[in-house]
Amino acid sequence: MTLPASAPTPAAGAGRSLLDVQNLSMRFGGLLAVDNVTFEVRRGQIFAIIGPNGAGKTTVFNCVGGFYRPTTGAVTLDGQPIQHLPSHRIARLGLVRTFQNVRLFKTMTVVENLLISQHAQLEARLLPGLFKTPKYRRAETAALERAAFWLEKVGLLAVANREAGNLAYGQQRRLEIARCMITHPKLLMLDEPAAGLNPQETRDLDRLINELRAEHGVSVLLIEHDMSLVMGISDEILVVEYGRPIATGDPAAIRANPKVIKAYLGEE
Amino acid sequence: MPRTLIDALLAAVLTAVLLIPIFGLRIQVDGVNVALDRTPTPVVIAVVAVFLLRLFKRPLQRLWASWKVPGSWRANSATAALRQTAQHPRARQALWLLLLAVAVIWPFTVSRGAVDVMTLALIYVMLGLGLNIVVGFAGLLVLGYAAFYAVGAYAYAYLAQQFGLSFWLCLPIAGGLAALTGFLLGLPVLRLRGDYLAIVTLGFGEITRLLLNNLNFLTGGPDGIGGIPRPSLFGLEFGRRAKDGGATFHEFFGLDYSGDHAVIFMYLLGLALVLATLFVIDRLLRMPLGRAWEALREDEIACRSLGLNPTVIKLSALTLSAAFAGFAGAFFAARQGHINPESFTFIESAMVLAIVVLGGMGSQLGVVLAAIAITVLPELAREFNEYRMLAFGLVMVLMMMWRPQGLIPASRPPLTLPERAEAAR
């Protein structure tokens, strides 16, 4: 897991807007879960959304990923409006996510989990598979090779044929990230990736996320409670409270922002 | 102790209430006279048995817990050797070939009736394997599977009767029509989940049966369609005399005419269809499509988050599953020679579902064994035919209590990863 010298620099195409969220609101009956949130993730950036429990962070994720249809607002990925698309179409455009409570295909093996996420890139039609055409075989072998590559990267090669549900929690988290990365996403959304990890595993995660950005040119949007991880890794942070954005800025600015301190520690 | 006694008494009373109408009273029809015949013995036996079992439940449980399988049963050299060979791919192949050889040679050594029953079992194997795609792999509960079976059967019957098309031509048509039915049903219905889907498909099965009963011009109504021709072997017919200038099987090979030929031929044809089904489904499961079915059963939201379109995947499962029912239906019509709506009731759908559940959802071998057991056992125990449904229910309850994963739970074969992982980006 060392950085190769020839890695593509994150600066390639950096600075341009990748995900643009404008005036996003989500209403559930009488509850305004997300209230007029606006932010922008630029290419190569690691962007974090933080806030107290129930602040609407995961709802933002669900709106951006197409799992909820936002009440108002516009979401643009790479210049293309996506707020009206179903989630699987958004995923195919290069925006994939992990879940707060890991969602693996539990009774399937680790490798199979990685093969499924390549479904869109594989020869999925009926007849080539039934007759095992050479093209189909090549596609399957390539898929297995990619799976092996990612398993090695996240340190799960030894458990490749284990059932995913039987892995340790930290391993499940890493598998979920690998499962996203194998689709070559433009933007990786991580929903509380450090939840339930011990300090060592959190440090490993920190390194892994940095490595993904450096070597695979992926931008990261993350929700996290672990402040040491967020402050160390993020380029920009958005703080939400009761669904409303209260501050945006780099980690230092956020740490000094009186509104944020108030939200987290309460009034003096 | 008094609590156990009350509990046991209650259970005994319940048993009596349940069993008196089923076992205790029997309607005797003697000419025009109908008399009620009382036979208390089976009820008394059952009530006493339940009472004693409930009363001594605790001691019996303790006894059961203390009784262990001797270690030598599981870990002796014979079982170890068997397990070793079973894991060896070559040995496994040989085992399959041996089974196949037995299945092919077997009909020539037994009675015609036995072969006929086995042919029926093969139809259920096909149906079970087909339904296993939707229920076992894709995790969609479909209760109207007999509808697709009916479409296949009527398609062959109608086409053969009206247009004189051969079985071999009709087989793909029947499968295709059933698949189309599945597709059209799936389009609006597959956005439903779980119980709702089960109810809608249940309704669809009933609608199909009613249509068969009432579309007289197409299906012949309750009388059904008769005189369905049997399949031929490359144009060789199995009748005593060939129709309009064809050749018969026994003349061509210079054999004496025997009705057994046709029966054995149907069996072998059924076997071939089952093998084809097994092969196709086995391939499907290793394909991206089959993997996607299972993934969808595991977690639909995760599937969507990875770019898999759930609607397309569900539709493909239902369509393919319906196609296999169509093949089975065409074969069924060809074997029976006469079909009517009575063969496609809800009981039929429930039967196939029971096969899938008993066999172990998602397990091919389990489904094959369960289908054979469910069709062959009632034939072996004909004198208990009246209690068939009772026994059936009992088996289902016991299975759900002790082995909910089925007789042979699905297992997943390990995949070998390529050596040169660095080659991939």
Chai-1 contact restraints between the chains, C-beta under 6 A:
chainA,res_idxA,chainB,res_idxB,connection_type,confidence,min_distance_angstrom,max_distance_angstrom,comment,restraint_id
A,S87,B,R304,contact,1.0,0.0,6.0,A-B,restraint_1
A,H88,B,R304,contact,1.0,0.0,6.0,A-B,restraint_2
A,H88,B,G307,contact,1.0,0.0,6.0,A-B,restraint_3
A,H88,B,L308,contact,1.0,0.0,6.0,A-B,restraint_4
A,H88,B,N309,contact,1.0,0.0,6.0,A-B,restraint_5
A,A91,B,S305,contact,1.0,0.0,6.0,A-B,restraint_6
A,A91,B,L306,contact,1.0,0.0,6.0,A-B,restraint_7
A,A91,B,G307,contact,1.0,0.0,6.0,A-B,restraint_8
A,R92,B,G307,contact,1.0,0.0,6.0,A-B,restraint_9
A,R97,B,S305,contact,1.0,0.0,6.0,A-B,restraint_10
A,R103,B,D299,contact,1.0,0.0,6.0,A-B,restraint_11
A,R103,B,A302,contact,1.0,0.0,6.0,A-B,restraint_12
A,F105,B,A295,contact,1.0,0.0,6.0,A-B,restraint_13
A,F105,B,E298,contact,1.0,0.0,6.0,A-B,restraint_14
A,F105,B,D299,contact,1.0,0.0,6.0,A-B,restraint_15
A,T109,B,R412,contact,1.0,0.0,6.0,A-B,restraint_16
A,V111,B,L415,contact,1.0,0.0,6.0,A-B,restraint_17
A,L115,B,R291,contact,1.0,0.0,6.0,A-B,restraint_18
A,I116,B,R291,contact,1.0,0.0,6.0,A-B,restraint_19
A,I116,B,A295,contact,1.0,0.0,6.0,A-B,restraint_20
A,S117,B,L306,contact,1.0,0.0,6.0,A-B,restraint_21
A,H119,B,P288,contact,1.0,0.0,6.0,A-B,restraint_22
A,H119,B,A292,contact,1.0,0.0,6.0,A-B,restraint_23
A,H119,B,L308,contact,1.0,0.0,6.0,A-B,restraint_24
A,A120,B,G307,contact,1.0,0.0,6.0,A-B,restraint_25
A,L122,B,P288,contact,1.0,0.0,6.0,A-B,restraint_26
A,A124,B,P288,contact,1.0,0.0,6.0,A-B,restraint_27
A,A124,B,L289,contact,1.0,0.0,6.0,A-B,restraint_28
A,G129,B,M287,contact,1.0,0.0,6.0,A-B,restraint_29
A,L130,B,R283,contact,1.0,0.0,6.0,A-B,restraint_30
A,L144,B,L417,contact,1.0,0.0,6.0,A-B,restraint_31
A,L144,B,P418,contact,1.0,0.0,6.0,A-B,restraint_32
A,E145,B,P418,contact,1.0,0.0,6.0,A-B,restraint_33
A,E145,B,A423,contact,1.0,0.0,6.0,A-B,restraint_34
A,E145,B,A424,contact,1.0,0.0,6.0,A-B,restraint_35
A,R146,B,A424,contact,1.0,0.0,6.0,A-B,restraint_36
A,A148,B,L417,contact,1.0,0.0,6.0,A-B,restraint_37
A,A148,B,P418,contact,1.0,0.0,6.0,A-B,restraint_38
A,A148,B,A421,contact,1.0,0.0,6.0,A-B,restraint_39
A,F149,B,A421,contact,1.0,0.0,6.0,A-B,restraint_40
A,F149,B,A424,contact,1.0,0.0,6.0,A-B,restraint_41
A,E152,B,A421,contact,1.0,0.0,6.0,A-B,restraint_42
A,A160,B,L417,contact,1.0,0.0,6.0,A-B,restraint_43
A,N161,B,P414,contact,1.0,0.0,6.0,A-B,restraint_44
